[in-house]
Amino acid sequence: MGADIDFFKLQKDYSNFMNPRVVIEVEGKNIDKSDIGVGEVDLELTSGFEASIATFNLYNTFSQEKYAFDY
């Protein structure tokens, strides 16, 4: 029993695999849908998720008016 994968369909669906997309959620909230900027994403995937590492930088997280972090 094997998976039936159409490479050319995946290539078309994912823009020739040239533009990776990362979705980062904090407490169930998608950061993409806020004013917070995400940059310099680095992923190191291993054979198991428990040993994988993801690092990223967040921008626009501090409110100068409240003198506190927004998130």
C-alpha positions in Angstrom: 0.0 0.0 0.0 1.7 3.2 -1.1 0.8 6.9 -1.4 -0.2 8.1 -4.9 1.8 11.4 -5.3 1.8 13.5 -8.4 5.1 15.5 -8.2 4.1 17.9 -11.0 0.9 18.8 -9.3 2.8 19.5 -6.1 5.3 21.5 -8.0 2.5 23.7 -9.4 0.7 24.0 -6.1 3.9 25.0 -4.2 5.3 27.5 -6.8 8.0 25.1 -7.9 9.1 24.7 -4.3 10.8 28.1 -4.3 8.7 30.0 -1.7 8.5 28.1 1.6 5.8 29.2 3.9 6.0 29.2 7.7 3.0 29.6 10.0 3.9 30.5 13.6 1.2 30.2 16.3 1.5 31.5 19.9 -1.2 30.3 22.2 -3.3 29.3 19.3 -3.1 32.7 17.6 -1.5 33.0 14.1 1.2 35.7 14.2 0.7 36.3 10.5 -2.6 37.9 11.3 -1.1 40.5 13.5 1.3 43.5 13.3 4.1 41.3 14.6 6.8 40.7 12.0 8.6 37.4 11.6 12.1 37.1 10.2 15.1 35.0 9.9 13.4 31.6 10.3 15.7 28.7 10.7 14.5 25.1 10.8 16.5 22.0 11.4 14.4 18.9 10.8 15.6 15.5 11.9 14.1 12.0 11.7 11.8 12.8 14.6 10.1 16.0 15.6 11.3 15.6 19.2 14.8 16.4 18.1 14.0 19.1 15.6 14.8 22.8 16.2 13.0 26.0 15.0 14.3 29.5 15.7 12.9 32.8 14.5 13.0 36.5 15.3 9.9 38.6 16.1 9.7 42.3 15.4 7.2 45.0 16.5 6.4 43.2 19.8 7.0 46.1 22.2 4.4 48.8 22.7 6.1 52.2 23.5 2.8 53.6 24.7 2.2 50.8 27.2 5.9 50.1 28.0 5.1 46.4 27.6 5.2 43.6 25.2 2.0 43.2 23.1 2.2 39.4 23.1 
